[in-house]
Amino acid sequence: MRIAVVLRKAQTGLSIADEHDAARIAAYCRALNARGGVTLTVIRPDQRRRGLARSRHDGYLFVGVDAFTRRFVDSLSDAQHLYIWAKAYHMAIDPGWRAVVSRAKRLFDSCYLSGVEEPWGSPATRYLPTAFHDPWPPTARERVTDLVNRRIQPEQFDVVFSGSGRWVRHDQYRQRLLNRLAQMGLRICVAAPRSAWERRHQQTGQPTILLDPSIRVLGNWATARFFHHARCVLDLPWLDTVFATHPPAHDPNHSVWGLGWNIFRMGAYGAQVLTYDCPANRQLGLDEDHCLFYRSDVRNVEALAEEIAGIARGFNEQDSAARRAKISALFHARHRYLDRWELIYQEILQRTPERDACLV
């Protein structure tokens, strides 16, 4: 069976947990093709896709979806199989995607909200979160960044946070939270480029909240050494806002109802993680043996800051090494991208025309 793997993005080398890394996806497909049974051919968005419908493929796997996906699916014959791996919340609630969702043999949804919590997906939906690339050959930029970051010892900070200012959020909760932690006397390091925090806020007329001067902005993203040696790495997952009623509309570019890169980078590098105690994190296999949990959410930033400060000051340092080892072992055993692609490959193999015929 010949499957075209159609990528939404062509980026490479951004992060060990970049779900759209074209080079790593191509490597996984080559490894799986060696087994026979299914042949996966990667189609990058910077390549010509106009003739894709006329190509000799038995099926199509879209990694991420866009307007091209919706147009293209209309051209498929009944005999051609459709598979999708994407954050599919907007597909589940936007009627314009209904035909695509119903057409899919399998929709691998990396969005926890629509993949697990709410029955919006089709019967073919299966929750499949993101993961991290193993092995991950460090890029030249990452090697240079690591050398620069070695000037700073992460152990000197109470809390390290590696992430952006989420400039699309009107409440700017990350700036408010980190500033409150600094005002409470904690030593904070933001491991990110300054541009990720100094960008003008998207909301018209909304003043940008600047970070407290006591907060150290590293100037680079955290690398493996920085994650592993930090005393405490704070995770503020994209699943960090609790709503009593889920909104009826969703812009996937402005809010993502799923777990982001950070928890997978932290787990892969064996960090001492302080993260939100939510079902999505628990489903990864995380418990108190692997990390530290906070239970407040961003509806009350003051309460969240109080809880985080208490944990950051009060945890038992002697347990840190064991937690680092256990979280690294967990993620290497269960959350590699190769494992995700293995599952997708097996699902496609089970749905080859020959096997479908046997089920009739």
Residue pairs with C-beta under 8 A, 6 or more apart in sequence:
1 37
1 38
1 39
1 58
1 59
1 81
1 348
1 349
1 352
1 353
2 38
2 39
2 41
2 56
2 57
2 58
2 59
3 38
3 39
3 40
3 41
3 57
3 58
3 59
3 60
3 61
3 81
3 83
3 348
4 41
4 43
4 52
4 55
4 57
4 59
4 60
4 61
5 25
5 29
5 40
5 41
5 42
5 43
5 61
5 63
6 43
6 49
6 52
6 60
6 61
6 62
6 63
6 69
6 72
7 20
7 22
7 25
7 42
7 43
7 44
7 45
7 63
7 64
8 20
8 45
8 62
8 63
8 64
8 65
8 66
8 69
8 86
9 20
9 22
9 45
9 64
10 22
10 44
10 45
10 46
11 18
11 20
11 21
11 22
12 21
12 22
12 23
12 24
13 21
13 23
13 139
13 141
13 142
14 21
15 21
15 221
15 261
15 265
16 132
16 133
16 136
16 264
16 265
16 268
17 130
17 131
17 132
17 133
17 261
17 262
17 264
17 265
17 268
18 24
18 133
18 261
19 63
19 110
19 130
19 131
19 261
19 337
20 63
20 64
21 133
22 42
22 44
24 133
24 136
24 337
25 42
25 63
25 341
26 42
28 337
28 338
28 341
29 40
29 41
29 42
29 341
31 338
32 38
32 40
32 341
32 342
32 345
33 39
33 40
35 345
37 349
37 352
38 345
38 348
38 349
38 352
40 61
40 345
41 57
43 49
43 52
45 68
49 68
49 72
52 60
52 72
53 72
53 75
53 76
57 80
58 79
58 80
58 81
58 352
58 353
59 80
59 81
59 82
59 83
59 105
59 348
60 72
60 76
60 80
60 81
60 82
60 83
61 83
61 84
61 85
61 344
61 348
62 69
62 82
62 83
62 84
62 85
62 86
63 85
63 86
64 85
64 86
65 84
65 86
65 88
65 91
65 97
65 100
69 84
69 100
70 96
70 97
70 100
73 82
73 99
73 100
73 103
74 99
76 82
76 103
79 353
81 105
81 348
81 351
82 100
82 103
82 104
82 105
83 104
83 105
83 106
83 107
83 108
83 344
83 347
83 348
84 100
84 104
84 106
84 107
84 108
85 108
85 110
85 128
85 340
85 344
86 107
86 108
86 109
86 110
87 109
87 110
87 111
87 252
87 256
87 257
87 258
88 101
88 107
88 109
88 110
88 111
88 114
88 115
88 121
88 125
89 109
89 111
89 113
89 114
89 120
89 250
89 252
89 257
89 258
90 97
90 250
90 251
90 252
91 97
91 100
91 101
91 107
91 114
92 101
92 109
92 114
92 118
92 120
92 121
92 125
93 114
93 120
93 248
93 249
93 250
94 250
101 107
101 121
101 122
101 125
102 122
104 122
104 124
105 124
105 351
106 124
106 126
106 347
106 348
106 351
107 121
107 122
107 124
107 125
107 126
108 126
108 127
108 128
108 344
109 115
109 121
109 125
109 126
109 127
109 128
110 127
110 128
110 129
110 130
110 258
111 256
111 257
111 258
112 127
112 129
112 239
112 257
112 258
112 259
112 279
112 280
112 283
113 239
113 246
113 257
113 258
114 120
114 121
114 125
114 257
115 121
115 125
115 126
115 127
115 128
116 127
116 279
116 280
116 283
117 279
118 246
126 347
128 340
128 343
128 344
129 258
129 259
129 280
129 284
129 335
130 258
130 259
130 260
130 261
130 264
130 340
131 264
131 335
131 336
131 337
131 339
131 340
132 264
132 265
132 267
132 268
132 331
132 335
132 336
132 337
133 336
133 337
134 268
134 332
134 336
134 337
134 338
136 268
138 146
142 223
145 220
145 221
145 223
146 223
146 224
146 225
146 226
148 219
148 220
149 191
149 218
149 220
149 222
149 223
149 225
149 226
150 225
152 189
152 216
152 218
152 226
153 229
154 160
154 189
154 191
154 222
154 226
154 229
154 230
154 231
155 229
155 230
155 231
156 187
157 187
157 188
157 189
157 216
157 230
157 231
158 186
158 187
158 188
158 231
158 232
158 312
158 313
159 181
159 186
159 187
159 188
159 189
159 231
159 232
159 233
159 234
159 274
159 308
159 312
160 188
160 189
160 191
160 222
160 226
160 227
160 230
160 231
160 232
160 233
160 234
161 174
161 178
161 188
161 189
161 190
161 191
161 233
161 234
161 236
162 190
162 191
162 192
162 221
162 222
162 226
162 227
162 233
162 262
162 265
163 174
163 190
163 192
163 196
163 236
163 262
164 174
164 192
164 196
164 197
165 172
165 174
165 175
165 196
165 197
165 199
166 172
166 173
166 174
167 199
167 200
167 201
167 202
167 208
168 202
168 253
168 254
168 255
170 203
170 206
171 298
172 201
172 206
172 208
172 209
173 240
173 298
173 301
174 236
175 197
175 209
175 210
175 211
176 209
176 301
177 236
177 298
177 301
177 304
177 305
177 308
178 188
178 190
178 211
178 212
178 215
179 209
179 211
179 212
179 215
180 301
180 302
180 305
181 188
181 305
181 308
181 309
181 312
182 188
182 212
182 214
182 215
183 212
184 305
184 306
184 309
186 309
186 312
186 313
187 214
187 216
188 212
188 214
188 215
188 216
189 215
189 216
189 217
189 218
189 230
190 197
190 211
190 215
190 216
190 217
190 218
191 218
191 220
191 221
191 222
191 226
192 217
192 218
192 220
192 221
193 219
193 220
193 221
194 217
194 219
197 211
197 217
200 208
201 207
201 208
211 217
218 226
222 230
222 233
222 265
224 269
227 233
227 265
227 266
227 269
227 270
227 271
228 269
228 270
228 271
228 324
230 271
230 272
231 272
231 320
232 272
232 274
232 292
232 311
232 312
232 315
233 266
233 271
233 272
233 273
233 274
234 274
234 275
234 308
235 262
235 263
235 266
235 273
235 274
235 275
235 276
236 262
236 276
237 259
237 260
237 262
237 263
237 275
237 276
237 278
237 280
237 281
238 255
238 256
238 257
238 258
238 259
238 260
239 257
239 258
239 259
239 276
239 278
239 280
240 276
240 297
240 298
241 297
241 298
241 299
242 297
242 299
250 257
258 280
259 280
259 281
259 284
263 273
263 275
263 281
263 284
264 331
264 335
266 273
266 327
267 273
267 284
267 327
267 328
267 330
267 331
267 335
268 328
268 331
268 332
268 335
269 328
270 324
270 325
270 327
270 328
271 324
271 327
272 291
272 292
272 320
272 323
272 324
273 290
273 291
273 292
273 323
273 327
274 291
274 292
274 293
274 294
274 308
274 311
274 312
275 281
275 286
275 291
275 292
275 293
275 294
276 293
276 294
276 295
276 297
277 293
277 294
277 295
284 330
284 334
284 335
285 330
285 334
286 327
286 330
289 322
289 323
289 326
290 323
290 326
290 327
290 330
291 323
291 327
292 311
292 315
292 323
294 304
294 307
294 308
294 311
295 307
296 303
296 304
296 306
296 307
296 308
297 304
298 304
349 355
